[in-house]
Amino acid sequence: MESRFSWRSPSSQLVLSATLDALAQLGYARLTVEEIQARAGTPGVFLEDSDLEEIVVVALQRVRLFPTPAPMGSLRADLHSLLRPWLGPLGPHERAVAAVLSAAEWNPRLKHAVREAFDRPLAQAIGELLTRAMAEGHVCPRQVQTLNWILRGLALGRLWAPVPRTHVDLSELVDCLLAGLAGGRGDVPC
């Protein structure tokens, strides 16, 4: 199905940016086409008969939550680099995705949009970090799935409970993750 909205169109950009802004501030349950129109400053004709779900799906295409992590020289440093941003408050794009999580459970179009905005980039960022760690011998291939699962759980937990984690000692968290890997080496051969 062809979408009426595209990030390439200047008029659509106004609507889609306003959608992300409204999602971040109001949540999905309180989002309306009228609210988007008011925030975008677009005439009613442009949004007349618009599908709210379609607008949200296209708006989420612009969300960028997990940049590709640059190699920091060690697994410890790579984990610090990946996790450090997760301790602070949610940014606007994170709040927009968090606003759609519950609705995405029962709505296939939103579920796909969340998968593309959150799950796929997270898997790529974690996958790159873990692939590098495996190649350097820091992680046993059998441990990759467990570490991947823990990191993905931390990221999802951040969206479900969007309170800043400033009280978390990042070094202690990374030490616990690494201790679990070191402990696993004696029990599970690589």
C-alpha positions in Angstrom: 0.0 0.0 0.0 1.4 3.4 -1.1 1.7 5.9 1.8 0.4 9.5 1.4 3.3 10.6 3.6 7.0 10.6 3.0 10.1 12.1 4.7 11.1 13.3 1.2 8.2 15.7 0.9 8.5 19.0 2.8 4.9 19.2 3.7 4.9 15.6 4.9 8.1 16.4 6.9 6.1 18.9 8.9 3.4 16.4 9.7 5.8 13.5 10.5 8.0 15.7 12.7 4.9 16.9 14.5 3.8 13.3 14.9 7.0 12.3 16.6 6.8 15.4 18.8 3.2 14.6 19.8 4.0 11.0 20.5 6.9 11.9 22.7 4.8 14.4 24.7 1.3 12.9 24.7 1.6 9.2 24.0 -0.1 7.1 21.4 -3.5 6.9 23.2 -3.9 10.7 23.2 -2.6 11.3 19.7 -5.1 12.6 17.2 -4.9 13.9 13.6 -6.2 17.2 14.9 -3.3 17.4 17.4 -0.8 16.6 14.6 -2.4 19.2 12.3 -2.2 21.9 15.0 1.5 21.1 15.7 2.4 21.0 12.1 0.5 24.1 11.1 -0.9 22.4 8.0 -4.2 23.1 6.5 -7.0 20.6 7.3 -7.3 19.6 3.6 -3.8 18.0 3.7 -4.7 15.7 6.7 -8.4 15.2 5.8 -9.2 11.5 5.8 -5.7 10.7 7.0 -5.0 7.4 8.6 -3.4 8.1 12.0 -1.8 4.7 12.1 -0.2 5.3 8.7 1.2 8.7 9.8 2.7 7.1 12.9 4.2 4.2 11.0 5.9 6.5 8.5 7.0 8.9 11.2 8.8 6.1 13.1 10.9 5.5 9.9 13.0 8.6 10.9 13.7 7.4 14.5 17.4 6.7 15.2 18.0 5.1 18.6 21.2 3.1 18.4 24.1 4.5 16.4 26.6 2.0 15.3 29.1 1.8 18.2 32.7 2.8 17.4 35.3 0.3 18.5 36.7 1.5 21.8 39.6 -1.1 22.0 38.2 -3.5 24.6 34.9 -5.2 25.4 34.7 -3.3 28.7 35.1 0.0 26.9 32.7 -1.0 24.1 30.0 -2.0 26.8 30.6 1.4 28.5 30.1 3.2 25.2 26.9 1.3 24.4 25.3 1.6 27.9 26.3 5.1 28.9 23.5 6.8 27.0 21.0 4.4 28.5 21.5 5.8 32.0 20.2 9.3 31.2 16.6 10.4 30.5 14.9 9.2 27.3 15.3 11.4 24.3 12.4 12.5 22.1 12.7 9.6 19.7 12.9 7.1 22.5 9.8 8.6 24.1 8.0 8.3 20.7 8.9 4.6 20.4 8.0 4.0 24.1 4.6 5.6 23.4 3.8 3.0 20.7 5.0 -0.1 22.5 1.7 -1.2 24.0 -0.3 -0.5 20.9 2.3 -2.4 18.9 1.5 -5.6 20.8 -1.9 -5.9 19.1 -1.4 -3.9 16.0 0.6 -5.6 13.2 1.5 -2.3 11.3 2.8 -0.6 14.5 4.6 -3.8 15.5 6.5 -3.8 12.3 7.3 -0.1 12.7 8.6 -0.6 16.2 10.7 -3.6 15.0 12.3 -1.4 12.3 12.8 1.6 14.6 13.9 -0.3 17.8 14.6 -4.0 17.4 16.5 -4.0 14.2 18.9 -1.1 15.0 19.4 -2.5 18.5 20.3 -6.0 17.2 22.7 -4.4 14.7 24.5 -2.3 17.4 24.7 -5.2 19.8 25.6 -7.6 17.0 28.5 -5.5 15.9 29.8 -5.1 19.4 29.6 -8.9 20.1 31.0 -9.9 16.7 34.0 -7.8 17.4 34.3 -9.2 20.9 34.1 -12.8 19.6 36.7 -12.1 16.9 39.1 -10.7 19.5 38.4 -13.7 21.8 36.7 -11.8 24.6 33.4 -13.7 24.3 32.9 -17.3 23.7 30.4 -18.0 20.9 28.2 -19.9 23.3 28.0 -16.7 25.5 26.9 -14.4 22.8 23.2 -15.3 22.9 23.1 -14.7 26.7 24.9 -11.4 26.6 22.7 -10.3 23.6 19.6 -11.2 25.6 20.7 -9.3 28.6 21.6 -6.2 26.6 18.3 -6.3 24.7 16.5 -6.6 28.0 18.2 -3.6 29.4 17.3 -1.5 26.3 13.7 -2.6 26.3 13.4 -2.1 30.1 14.6 1.4 29.6 11.7 2.1 27.3 9.1 0.4 29.5 10.2 2.2 32.6 11.6 5.5 31.3 13.1 6.9 34.5 16.7 8.0 34.4 19.1 5.4 35.7 21.6 7.9 37.1 22.0 5.9 40.3 23.3 2.9 38.4 27.1 2.5 38.6 28.0 1.8 35.0 31.4 0.4 35.8 29.8 -2.0 38.3 27.2 -3.1 35.7 29.9 -3.7 33.1 32.0 -5.6 35.7 29.0 -7.8 36.5 28.4 -8.6 32.8 32.1 -9.4 32.3 32.3 -11.5 35.5 29.4 -13.5 34.1 31.3 -14.1 30.9 34.5 -15.1 32.8 32.6 -17.4 35.1 31.0 -19.1 32.2 34.3 -19.9 30.5 35.1 -22.5 33.1 31.7 -24.2 32.8 31.0 -24.0 29.1 33.7 -24.8 26.7 34.0 -22.4 23.7 
